[in-house]
Each structure stands twice: as C-alpha cells, then as structure tokens.
Amino acid sequence: MGLGCSSSSSQRTLGGGGDGGQNGNSGGLAGTSSTSGGSASGTAAGGNAGVPQSGSGGTAGSGGAAGSGGNPCDPNPCFNGGTCSASATSYTCSCINGYSGSHCEVPCNLTDVLITFADLAPSQTDKLEQNGVEVFGSANLVFFADDIYGHGFGIAGGVGDFLIDDLEFVTFRFASPVQNARYFVELTTTGSDAIYGESEIEAFDATGASLGTQTATDLDQKNVSLLFDDAPISEFTITLNDGDGIQIGNVRYSICMSP
C-alpha cells in the first residue's frame, strides 16, 4: 500500500548491444560501429532504448540520436494513459487517476486526505508536517480559529499575520506525488485593482520539474491539479501579488491506495 499514483524511476539501460567485443571495435558500446561487423559479434546499440542492431555498416552504427541509444519514452512504456519522462539512463511514468506502479499497470483506489488548519489554532510554527505533506513559507505560519481573524493560516509579517499577503508565499510539498490537489481560501484582500486574492501558483510534477505558473483569484476552493491538466503533483507554491492577501483554511489531495 503506497502513497501517490506516480511511479518511482524505472531503470532502462541505454545502449548495450551484443557481446562481440573480440571481433571488431567492441560493438557492445552504445553508438559505436563495428569495423568487422557480421552476425552476433559486432552489434551496436541503436533504435529504441538500446535495442541491438547489426553493426556491419561503417557509419554511425546507432539508430538513435547521436549514439545515445534512443529515447526510452519512444514508444511509451507507461500503460493506462501514463506519461513518460526520460532522463539520461532511465525514465519515470507519471500515472493518471486510478493507477499506480512503475509503469501505471496497477489499478488503485483514490483516497481523499484533508488537513484543516483551524484545528491547529492558536499556534505559530516555521514548518508543518502532517498527513504526508510538508507546509512552509516565507516566514512563520500563524494559525487562527475565530470570527475576527478567520479559520485558517497566514504568514507572519506583511499587512497582518492572519493573511498570506504582499509577495509572501507558502509551499505544499508532498511525500509522494498526489492527485486532485486543492486548497480552500477562507479570506481575501485586494490592492488597487479590485481583484481579490490574486495569487501565482507554480506546480511541480512527479520528477520535480516545473509545470509552469497559473493565476488564481477570489475565495473558495482552488483545484491546483485541474489548473495543470491533472498531472500528478509533488509540490506547489502560492505567491501573493503585491497588495493582495489570502488566508488558507484547508488543503485536500488524493492518494492511490492498493485495492
């Protein structure tokens, strides 16, 4: 039973080729052509993901790009709509809702997790770790639960401790990539443009790569995953525009549980 619907890295060797190092110029090296070539002795890596091909030719000897052994994500090794992300010697499958495993081959049940920040009031801390998520910001997190300052948390400093405001930020970092990442805005303020709670959200995928930045405004629930095409999310950061402020009441996300 594991957290997250995104796989860990699955190793795939790039290159290799046959065992014909004694005949020709060691055709087993990725992208190296064999001078004597022939049958199984002088194979060179080429094509997709290190599939051996005959190295009898005197040219590049690699069907992939620049002797790299090809792209391990072509064809896509991830099942059930999973997305493949390649690195130098391996790849990672990021799975969509309802699947897990190294190649998104395992069906799973999505289970919702809720953290209500008013439950932590009154308190202040530099970092919160709870239910598989780490929360930290540009200064201390300050938690409230009353009718004056709201039911959630802000960042110490700025206009008021009960808000995340004036270029302050907060980051949510998950123990494993999650689906359906959402947060609820309890209170908002605005600057001169009359747009309440204007925030920039940057999200990161299962490999830690940035998915870009989207803008959110106003009250109520913000579905971060939906803003980023339902990609599995390992982390997201909310930064408030100058003059704007929000208070976050809770965060929700879904994890894959084995059936």
N, C-alpha and C positions, 0 to 999 in steps of 0.2 A: 504494500500500500504506500504510494508515494505522492509527494506533493508535486503539482504542476502538470500541465499537459504538454510540455515541451521536453524533447529528449535531451539526454546528455550527448556529448560528441560521440560519433561512431567512427572509428578509425578505418580508413581505407588507404592502402599503400598506393602511392602514385609511382608507376614505373615498375621495375622488376624485370620482366622478360624471362627468357629461358635460362638454362644452366650451361650455355655454350661458351663460357669464358675461356676455354682452352683453344677453341677454334675461332679465329677472327679476333677483333679487338674487343673482347669482353662485352658481347652483345647483351648481357643482362643489365647494363646500366641504362637508366632512363634516357631516351632520346639519342643514344649512341648507335650509329650504324655499324654494321659488320662489314669488314673488307672481304672476308672469305665467304660469309653468309652460308646459305644452304640449310635445309631441314631444321632439326630442332637445335642445332648448335649455333648460333649466331642470331638469336632472336633479339629484338629490341622492343622497348616499351612503346606503345602508341595507342591511338584510338581513345576510347573512353576509359578513364580511370585505370590506367595501367594494364590494359588487356594486351598480351603479347601479340606481335605480328612479325612476319618474316622480315629479317634484316638483310636480305640479299642485295638490296639496292645500295648504291654508293652515295646516296644523297642524305637527307636529314635523318631518316630512319625512325621518325616519330610521326604518328598520325595526329598527335595533339599539338598544342601550341608551344612552340619554342622548346620542345623536348621535355615539357613538364609532365607528360603522361596524360594530358587531357583534363577535362573538367569533371570532377567526381559527382557533380549535380546534373550531368547530362549523359544518360537520361536520369530523370528524377528518381532517387531511390526511396523517397518518402511516400507512404501509402495514405489513402483516405484524405486527400487534399492537403497533405502536409507540405510545407515549404522547405526547400533545401538551401542551406547557406554553406559555402565552401571556404575552407582555409587552405594553407599550403599542403598539408598532408592528410586532411580529414574533412568531415562535413558534419553539420548538425541539422536534424529535422525538427522544425517547429510545427507542432500539431494544432489543428483546429479543435473546436469544442467537441468533447466526447471521445477523444483518442489520446493515447499516450504510447510510451515505448520508444526505443531508439529509432524506429522507422514508422512511428504512428500506426502500428499494427494492432495495438491493444485497446479494445473498447473500454471506456471508463465512465463512471457516474460523476457529473459535476456537482460539487457540494459548495454551498454559499458560506462565506465567512464574514462576520460583521464585527467591527470594533466601534463602539460608541464612546466618544471622547469625553462626554459629560460624566460618564461613570468614573472618570479619573480625577474629577474636581473635588476640592480645590487643591491644586498642586502645580509644580513647575519642575521641569527637567530638561536637560540638554538633548536627551535621546530617549525614545520609547521603543521597546522591543516586545511585541505581543502577537500571538497567533500567526507566526510566520512572516511578520512584516516589521521592518525597522523604519522608524519615523524620526527625522531630524530636520533642522532648518538653519537659517542664517543666524539665529540666536535661540535662546531657550524657548521651549514650548510651554505655554501657560494655559491651564485647563479651567473652564468655568461651567457652572451649572446653576444659573439664576436668571430671573426675569429682566435684570438690568443689563448684564453683560453677555447673555446668551447661554447656549448649551453646546459647548464645543471647545475649540482651542484656537489661540492666536500665537503670535511670536512676540517675545518681549522687546519693547522699544517701539519706534515708529510713532504713529498718532496715538495708539492705545494697545496695551498688552493683549486685549481680547480680540485683536484683529491680526491677520497677516496683511500688511499694508506697505505702501511706499517702497517698492522694489525689494521687499523681503521675500524669502522663498521657503518652501517646505518640500522635502523629498520623501517619497514612499519607496522603500527597497524591499523586494520580496525574496524569501529564502529560495524559492523556485519560481520560474515564470508562471503567471496566472492568466486566467481568462476573466472577462467581464469585470474589469477593474473600474470602480465607480467611487465617487465621493459626494457628500452632501454639503451644500453651502447653507449655513444657518443664518448668517447676517452678511450684508454688503454695504459698502460706501462707494462714493464716486468723487472724481475730481471735477474739473470744469466742463468736461464733455458730456455729462449726464448719462454716461454708460456705466452701470453699476457693476462692481466686482470684476473689472476687466483683467484677465489673467492669461499668461502664456504657459502652455503645458508642453513640456518636452518628454517624450516617452522613449524607452529603450527596449529592444527585442530580446529574444532568448539568448543571443550571443553577446549582448551588451552594446550592440550598435544602435546609434540614434535613429529613431523613426521620423524625426523632424519635430516641428513645433506647430501647435494649433492654439487658437484663441477660444476662451470660454468667458461668459459673462453671466451676471444676474444670479438669482437664487436657485435652490432646488438641486436635484441630482445631476451630476456630470458623469457621463459614461465615457471614460478615457479610452477603453478598448474600441468602442464604436468610432471614436474620432480617428483611430489609427487602423481602420479596416479589420478589426477583430484579431489583430496579431497578438500572440502571447506576449505579455509584458513582464519584464524583470524589474523595472524601476520607472517611476515618473516623477517629475519635478514641476511644481506650480510656482511661478514667479508673478507677483502682482505688479501691474503698471503703476507708474508714478501717480499718486493722488487717489488710487483705488484701494479698497480693502475688502477682505472676506474673513469669515470665521467658518471653520470646517467642523461639522457636527459628527460625522462618522465616515468610515471608509468600508466598502464592501468589495469582495472579489471571490472568484470561484476557483476551486482546485479540483484536479482529477483524482478520484478515489477508485481503486480497483473494485470491480463488481463482486 
